[in-house]
Amino acid sequence: MSVEKRGDRWRARYRGPDGRERNKSFRRKLDAQRWLADQKVRMSRGEWVDPAALRVQFGVVAREWFDGTLHLKPRTRSSYRRLLDLRLLPRWEHVPMGKVAGHLPEWISELAGTGLSASQVRQAVYVFSSVCQHAIRTGRLLANPVVGIKLPKLVPSGERRFLSHAEVARLAGAAGAYGTFIRTLAYTGLRWGEATALRVRDVDLDRGRLDVRRAFADIDGQLVEGKPKTHQSRTVPLLPALRDELRALVVERNRDALVFTAPEGGPLRVGNFRQRVWSPAVRGAGLDGLTIHGLRHTAASLYISACTPPKVVQRILGHASVVMTMDLYGHLYPDEMDVWAARLNEVASRSGVWPERGQNGSVGDVETENDQ
């Protein structure tokens, strides 16, 4: 490491961990010395990053990161692509990676000021953070600037709507020819994309089961068939009455045919269905504000009301873990701690673990070694 004068400027030189020599010139000797000392400290701490790598623009790193997301579901990649094009690249594309940290809080405030919800802001920041993580892995950044940044707080959504059996019947009746579809959603908990992708071969009438193996996703206006949300297929039980309804829809039909279709025979599209069937049925049933996804919540609540164990509810709904199920629906389970404590006390009392008490509640005489 050295500092030497070259003309009217001072040049600082050092050899990096990779063995290559690097230099930078300054007008003042003190500035050159400070810069050199900073590089020395960074190398001693293992925090050194090649200055040339820090000059790589955010847009270059972002495209590298996105090209590495081919393993993700098409719908997820499409969402990331839109966030890059609409929220990230217009602001960050030509900014060197070494300078992104200083402008991050300002950008987050700008996003919030455009009317985006807290959830939408967080989604954009998540993609930004993912790009930064890729930069760290490829030696273009030392630390993720998102760590420790304050994000807009999520505003709790309104309380979930859970239908009773009578309300499900009323809604199904108002849906006309799609009554069976409504009951299927309400009593299986299938997601929209899973239910609309069901084929005749997925309905096992003998066992009373639905095999959930695939789901439709709307990618830029095109329906794409892929795996369910958690990438795991599952088997869902059919109530006997619902099995009888589905029997009429699948018997003597091609095994590859869709179970539920639009009037013209193609796949159901959520926008068209909402306008043509759902909204009129919701109004007709007096259930204003109910969403299609609300039938999935309804299935969870109805199973829980039937004392179904959390692990079984998780398997039916296809959640990644029982923790997710309890986070969403744990409040629906009755607080039975007192009941179980009383049962434990009953068993413990029969075992003689507690000393006998007299009629006045006092503990009876206990024979000790000195009394023997």
VENLINPE-V941803 format. One record per residue. N is the residue number from 1. SS is DSSP state (alpha for helix, beta for strand, coil for the rest). OMEGA is omega as a letter, one per 30 degrees, with the letter a starting at -180 (* if undefined). Layout:
<<N | SS | OMEGA> <N | SS | OMEGA>>
This chain:
<<1 | coil | l> <2 | beta | l> <3 | beta | a> <4 | beta | a> <5 | beta | l> <6 | beta | a> <7 | coil | l> <8 | coil | a> <9 | beta | l> <10 | beta | a> <11 | beta | l> <12 | beta | a> <13 | beta | l> <14 | beta | l> <15 | beta | a> <16 | coil | l> <17 | coil | l> <18 | coil | l> <19 | coil | a> <20 | coil | l> <21 | beta | l> <22 | beta | a> <23 | beta | l> <24 | beta | a> <25 | beta | a> <26 | beta | l> <27 | coil | a> <28 | coil | l> <29 | alpha | a> <30 | alpha | l> <31 | alpha | l> <32 | alpha | l> <33 | alpha | l> <34 | alpha | l> <35 | alpha | l> <36 | alpha | l> <37 | alpha | l> <38 | alpha | l> <39 | alpha | l> <40 | alpha | l> <41 | alpha | a> <42 | alpha | l> <43 | alpha | a> <44 | alpha | a> <45 | alpha | a> <46 | coil | a> <47 | coil | a> <48 | coil | l> <49 | coil | l> <50 | coil | l> <51 | alpha | l> <52 | alpha | l> <53 | alpha | l> <54 | alpha | a> <55 | coil | l> <56 | coil | a> <57 | beta | a> <58 | alpha | a> <59 | alpha | l> <60 | alpha | a> <61 | alpha | a> <62 | alpha | a> <63 | alpha | l> <64 | alpha | a> <65 | alpha | a> <66 | alpha | l> <67 | alpha | l> <68 | coil | a> <69 | coil | a> <70 | coil | a> <71 | coil | a> <72 | coil | l> <73 | coil | a> <74 | alpha | a> <75 | alpha | l> <76 | alpha | l> <77 | alpha | l> <78 | alpha | l> <79 | alpha | l> <80 | alpha | l> <81 | alpha | l> <82 | alpha | l> <83 | alpha | l> <84 | alpha | a> <85 | alpha | a> <86 | alpha | a> <87 | alpha | a> <88 | alpha | a> <89 | alpha | l> <90 | alpha | a> <91 | alpha | a> <92 | alpha | a> <93 | coil | a> <94 | coil | l> <95 | coil | l> <96 | beta | a> <97 | alpha | a> <98 | alpha | a> <99 | alpha | a> <100 | coil | a> <101 | alpha | a> <102 | alpha | a> <103 | alpha | a> <104 | alpha | a> <105 | alpha | l> <106 | alpha | a> <107 | alpha | l> <108 | alpha | l> <109 | alpha | l> <110 | alpha | l> <111 | alpha | a> <112 | alpha | a> <113 | alpha | l> <114 | coil | l> <115 | coil | l> <116 | coil | l> <117 | coil | l> <118 | alpha | l> <119 | alpha | a> <120 | alpha | l> <121 | alpha | a> <122 | alpha | l> <123 | alpha | l> <124 | alpha | l> <125 | alpha | l> <126 | alpha | l> <127 | alpha | l> <128 | alpha | a> <129 | alpha | l> <130 | alpha | l> <131 | alpha | l> <132 | alpha | l> <133 | alpha | l> <134 | alpha | l> <135 | alpha | l> <136 | alpha | a> <137 | alpha | a> <138 | coil | l> <139 | coil | l> <140 | coil | a> <141 | coil | a> <142 | coil | a> <143 | coil | a> <144 | coil | a> <145 | coil | a> <146 | coil | a> <147 | coil | l> <148 | coil | l> <149 | coil | l> <150 | coil | l> <151 | coil | l> <152 | coil | a> <153 | coil | l> <154 | coil | l> <155 | coil | a> <156 | coil | l> <157 | coil | l> <158 | coil | a> <159 | coil | a> <160 | coil | a> <161 | coil | l> <162 | coil | a> <163 | coil | l> <164 | coil | l> <165 | alpha | a> <166 | alpha | l> <167 | alpha | l> <168 | alpha | l> <169 | alpha | a> <170 | alpha | a> <171 | alpha | l> <172 | alpha | l> <173 | alpha | a> <174 | alpha | a> <175 | coil | l> <176 | alpha | a> <177 | alpha | a> <178 | alpha | l> <179 | alpha | l> <180 | alpha | l> <181 | alpha | l> <182 | alpha | a> <183 | alpha | l> <184 | alpha | l> <185 | alpha | a> <186 | alpha | a> <187 | alpha | l> <188 | alpha | a> <189 | coil | l> <190 | coil | l> <191 | coil | a> <192 | alpha | a> <193 | alpha | l> <194 | alpha | a> <195 | alpha | a> <196 | alpha | l> <197 | coil | l> <198 | coil | l> <199 | beta | a> <200 | alpha | a> <201 | alpha | l> <202 | alpha | a> <203 | beta | l> <204 | beta | a> <205 | coil | a> <206 | coil | a> <207 | coil | a> <208 | coil | a> <209 | beta | l> <210 | beta | l> <211 | beta | a> <212 | beta | a> <213 | coil | a> <214 | coil | l> <215 | beta | l> <216 | beta | l> <217 | beta | l> <218 | beta | a> <219 | beta | l> <220 | coil | l> <221 | coil | l> <222 | beta | l> <223 | beta | l> <224 | beta | l> <225 | beta | l> <226 | beta | a> <227 | coil | l> <228 | coil | a> <229 | coil | a> <230 | coil | l> <231 | coil | a> <232 | coil | l> <233 | coil | l> <234 | beta | l> <235 | beta | a> <236 | beta | a> <237 | beta | l> <238 | coil | l> <239 | coil | a> <240 | alpha | a> <241 | alpha | l> <242 | alpha | l> <243 | alpha | l> <244 | alpha | l> <245 | alpha | a> <246 | alpha | l> <247 | alpha | a> <248 | alpha | a> <249 | alpha | a> <250 | alpha | a> <251 | coil | l> <252 | coil | l> <253 | coil | l> <254 | coil | a> <255 | coil | a> <256 | coil | a> <257 | coil | l> <258 | beta | l> <259 | coil | a> <260 | coil | a> <261 | coil | l> <262 | coil | a> <263 | coil | a> <264 | coil | l> <265 | coil | l> <266 | coil | l> <267 | coil | l> <268 | coil | l> <269 | coil | a> <270 | alpha | a> <271 | alpha | l> <272 | alpha | a> <273 | alpha | a> <274 | alpha | a> <275 | alpha | a> <276 | alpha | a> <277 | alpha | a> <278 | alpha | a> <279 | alpha | l> <280 | alpha | a> <281 | alpha | l> <282 | alpha | l> <283 | alpha | a> <284 | alpha | a> <285 | coil | a> <286 | coil | a> <287 | coil | a> <288 | coil | l> <289 | coil | a> <290 | coil | l> <291 | coil | l> <292 | coil | l> <293 | coil | l> <294 | alpha | l> <295 | alpha | l> <296 | alpha | l> <297 | alpha | l> <298 | alpha | l> <299 | alpha | l> <300 | alpha | a> <301 | alpha | a> <302 | alpha | l> <303 | alpha | l> <304 | alpha | l> <305 | alpha | l> <306 | coil | l> <307 | coil | l> <308 | coil | l> <309 | coil | a> <310 | alpha | a> <311 | alpha | l> <312 | alpha | l> <313 | alpha | l> <314 | alpha | a> <315 | alpha | a> <316 | alpha | a> <317 | alpha | a> <318 | coil | l> <319 | coil | a> <320 | coil | a> <321 | coil | l> <322 | alpha | l> <323 | alpha | l> <324 | alpha | l> <325 | alpha | a> <326 | alpha | l> <327 | alpha | a> <328 | alpha | a> <329 | alpha | a> <330 | alpha | a> <331 | alpha | a> <332 | alpha | l> <333 | coil | l> <334 | coil | l> <335 | coil | a> <336 | coil | a> <337 | alpha | a> <338 | alpha | l> <339 | alpha | a> <340 | alpha | l> <341 | alpha | l> <342 | alpha | l> <343 | alpha | l> <344 | alpha | l> <345 | alpha | l> <346 | alpha | l> <347 | alpha | a> <348 | alpha | a> <349 | alpha | l> <350 | alpha | a> <351 | coil | l> <352 | coil | a> <353 | coil | l> <354 | coil | l> <355 | coil | l> <356 | coil | a> <357 | beta | l> <358 | coil | a> <359 | coil | a> <360 | coil | l> <361 | coil | a> <362 | coil | l> <363 | beta | a> <364 | coil | a> <365 | coil | l> <366 | coil | a> <367 | coil | l> <368 | coil | a> <369 | alpha | a> <370 | alpha | a> <371 | alpha | a> <372 | coil | *>>
